[in-house]
C-alpha cells in the first residue's frame, strides 16, 4: 500500500496559499477534506486553461477568457499540439503556488468518443499484461517529447516545486498517462483529473494507483464519460474517485459534505452507480471548464435543449445498458 502526499493550497492569510503535506493510506476509508476541495477548485482552472493556451509562446503568462483561470499566475515553459489526434496542452511554472503544471486539453470530439463501440487496447510496457486505450496512447505519443522536456527543464530550475498533471475529459486520460510515464522517470507527479474516462485495464489501473504520487480523480453527478469505456470491456479506473454527488449538471458550488469518495479500480458506488447521460454535467466541474476555448465545447444546442439531445437515442440506450451491465458485473463479484 502507498501513502499519498496531499498538497494543500489552503489560503491562510489574504488568499495566500501554503503548502502542507498530509499522509493518507491508499485503500482506507476516508472522506474528502477542505484542503482537497480547495485543490480541486484550483487545479481545474489549469485544466480549463488548457483549452486556450496550447499555442501560448514560452515565457508568456497563462491567460484565459471568460474568467476560466482567475487564480492562475503562471508562465508557460512550452505549449504543444498534435496534428494527428488534435491533442494539445502546455507546461507552466506557478511561483506563487510553487507548482509545475502539465495541463492537457480535452477533446472537441467527445461525442465521437461516446459513440465509439470499439475502445481498442494497445499494449503498454509498465507491467506484464498492461494495456491502455490506443487513442489515448497515440495522443500522448504526439506530445510526449515536448511535454517531458518542458517538465524536465522546469524541475531542474525549480527543484523544490511540486509537479501536477491535470486535464478535463479526454485530456484527463492523457494527463494520467503522462503522469504514469513521468513517475517512472523519477518525477513525483500528482494527478488531478475532471471527468476522465477509464484509461486502461486492471494491470494499468493497479500500477498507476500504486505509484508514488496522488490520484485525485473527480467526477460529477451523472456525467457519462467516466463510465467509459465500460467495465465489461475490461477497462478499469485509477483509484480513488471523488464524486461531486449533489446538484444538477451545471452546479458549480460544492462543499466537502457534497463529495463522496470511492476506492477501488472497479467500484460502482459513485459516478458508476448512475445511468444518466448528462453532457452538461461533463462540461461543468466547479466552472464551465472549456469556457475559454476559442470555439468552446457546446454540449447544448440552445438554452431549451438538454445535453442528451445531441446524442442519438441508440447511443443513449447503449450507454444506459452498459451502466446497468457494469453495475451487475460488480454486484456479482466477477469484476
N, C-alpha and C positions, 0 to 999 in steps of 0.2 A: 504494500500500500504506500501511497505517497502523501507528502504534505505540500499543500499549496502555500505559496506566499501571496497573500492578498494585498495589493496596493490600495491604500485608502487615500482618496483625494478629498477627504472631508475638509471643508473650509472652517478654519478655527478663528480667524480674525479677518474681517472685511473681505471675505471671499478669497483669502489667501490659502492655497492648498498646502497640506503637509503630508509627507509620505510616511506610512507606518506599515509594519509587517505583522500579519496575524497568521499563525499556523492553523491549518484545518486538515483533518484527515479525510481522504477520499473514501467514499463508501459509507460514512457515518450519516446518521440522520441529523439534519440541521435546517435552520431557517435562514432566509436572506437577512442581511444587516443593512443598516442605514448607509454604511460605507459601500456595500455592494450597489445599492440604488444610486448613490452619488456617482460611482464609477460608470454604471450603465448609462446614466444621463449624459455623462461627459464623453465617453468614447463613441457613443452613437453619433456625436457631432463629427467625428473624424470619418466614420462610415458614410455619413451624408456628404462630407466634403469631397469624398472620392468621386462623386457624381459630377463635380465641376472643377477638378484640379488635375486631371490626367494630362494636361498639356501645359501646366504651370512650369516656367523655367526654374532651374536650380537657382537658389539664392533669393527667390521671391516668396512673399508670405502666402500661406494658405488662406484663401478668401472665398466666401460663399455669399450668394444672393439669398434673398428671402429668409434671412435670419437662421440659416441652417446650422452655422457653427460659431455662435457668438462667443463661446468660451475658449475657442482655439486661438493660440498665439504661437504659431509655428512657422518655421522656414523650410521650404522644400529643398531636399538634397537631390532628388531626381524624381521625375514623373515618367510614366511609360504607358503605352497602349500596344495591344496585339492586333495585327491586321487580319489574322485568320479567324480568331474567336471573338474579337471585339472586347476582350478584357482590358481593363485599364486600372491605374492606381498611382500611388506616389509614396515616397518615403520622406518624412519630415522630422525635424528636431523641435521639440517644445521645451525651451529652457525654463519657462515658468512652472511647468509641472514635472520637469526632469524626465521627459519621456522621448523615446524614439518610436515613431509610429509608422507602421506599414499599413496603409489603407487601400482596400481593393473595392473597385466599383461593382455594384450589382448589374445584372444583365437587363437589357431592354427587351429581351426575348423570353420573359418569364412565362408567358402563355404557351410558347413553343415547348418550353421545358415541362410545363404541367401536362401538356397534351402528349408528351413523349411516352410511348409504352415500351421502349427498348431498355433504356437505362443500362447500357453495356458497361461491363467491368473492364479494367486494364490492370495487369499485374503491377505490383509495386515492390520495392526491394527493402522495405523497412523490417519485414519479418517473413518467415516462411508462410506461404498461404495468403499473404496480404494482397488485397485488391481494392482499387478505388474506381470511381466513376471516370470513364475515359474522357468525357468532355471537360471535367474539372481539371484532370491531369494535363490535357492539352492546353487549357487556358493558363495554368501555372507555368508550363514549359515555355510559353511565349514571353513571359515577363520575369522568369526566374533569375536569369543572369543579371539583368538591370536591378531588380529588387534586392538580390543578395549583395551585390556590390555596394549599393547605397546603404544598406543596413551595416555592412562591414565598415564602410567609411565613417558613418555616424557613430558607431560604437567605439571605434578607435579614438575619435575625437572627444567622446563623452562616455568614458568607461563606467561612470557611476550612475548613468541614466538607466531606467527601466526600458524594456522593449515590449511593445504591444502590436499584435496583428489584429486588424479589425475589418469587418465588411458586413454589408447587408445583403440578404437574398443570396444569389449565386456568388456574390463577392465574399460572403461569409464562408462558403465552401472552399473557395480558393485561398482565402486567408488562413483557414485551418490547415490546408495542405502546405502553405508557405511556412507556417509556424512549425509544422512537423519536421520539415527539412531544416529550417534554421536551428531548431533544437538539437538535431543530430550533429550540427556543426559547432555546437557549444554555446549558442546564444540562448539565454533564459527567457523565452518569449511567453507572455500571457496572451490569451486569445479571447477577444470579445466579439461575438457574432450575434446578428439580429435577423431572425427569420431564415436561418441557414437550412438547406436541405441536408439529408444524410450524405456523407462523403464516400464511405467505403464499407467493407464488410466487417465482420466481428473481429477479425485479426487486426485490421487497421484501427477500428474504434478502441479496442483494448490497448493497442500500442500507444496511441495518442493520449488516452486517459492516464496511462502510467508514466508518461514523460514528465520530467521536471517542468514546472510552469503551470499556470492555472487555466482551466477551461471555464468560460463564462458564456454559455450558450443560451441566449434569451429568445423566448418565443412569446407570441401574443394571441390571446383568446383562440379563435378557430382559424387562424392563418393556415392554409393548406400546405404551404411549401415545406415546412419542417416535417410533414408526414410523407415526404417523397425523397428518394424512391422508397417504395413500401418495404416493410419488414419481410413480407412474403417473397420478395426478390433477393433476400439475403443481405440487404443494406442495414447498417446499424449506426446509431448516433454516438458521438463522444459524450461523456458524462462529466458533470451533471447538467441538468436543464433548469433554467429559471423562467417560470411561466407567469406572464402578466395575465392573471386569470379572470379579471373582472372587467366590466365596462363593455363598450361597443368597439367596432372595428377602428373607429377614428379617435378613441380615447387615448390621450397622451399624458395625463396626470395620474401618477400612481404613488402609493405609499408602500412601505415594507410589508404591511399586512395583506396587500393585494398580490404578493409574489409567492407562488408555490414552488418548492424545489423538489425535483425528482431525480433520483440517481439510477444508474444502470444504463447499459448501452441499448437495451431493448424495452425500456419502460413504456407503459401505455397508460400512465396515470395523469400526465399533464396535458400538453397540447395533443398528444396522440389519443387521448380519451375522447376527443371531439370528432365530428364528421362534417362540420360546416365547410363551405368553400367561399371564404370571405377574403377577396384580394385587397379590400380596404384595410383589413387587419394586417395584411402583409406590408402594406405601404406605410403604416404608422407604427413607429416604435419611439415613443416619447416625443416625437415630432414627425412630420411628413419627411421621411428620410431622404427622398430623392428631390426635395423641393428646389434645390439649386441647379438641377440638371438643365442644360440649355433647352431641351425639348421635353423634359420630365418623363415620368413613368405614369401614364394615365390609366389607373385601374378602374376609373369610371368614365363612361361616355359623357354624362352630364349629371347635374345635381339630383335628377329624379330617377336615375338608374342605379341598380345595385352592381357591385363588383362582379358577381357571378353572371350578369347579363353579357359579359364579354367572353364567356366560355360556353361552348356548345353543350347541350344537355347530355349528350353521350359521354362527354368528358367528365361532367359533374357526376353523373351516375357512376362512372368508373372510380372516381376519387372516393365517393361515399362507400362504394363496395370494398375498395382496398382498405379504407379505415376500419370497417367492420371486420374484415378478414384478419387484419393485423391485431385488432383487439381480441378476437377469438384465438389467434395463434398464441398470444401472450397468456391468455387465461388458461390455455391448455397445458402450459408449461413446456411447450415444444419450441419456443422462440430461440 
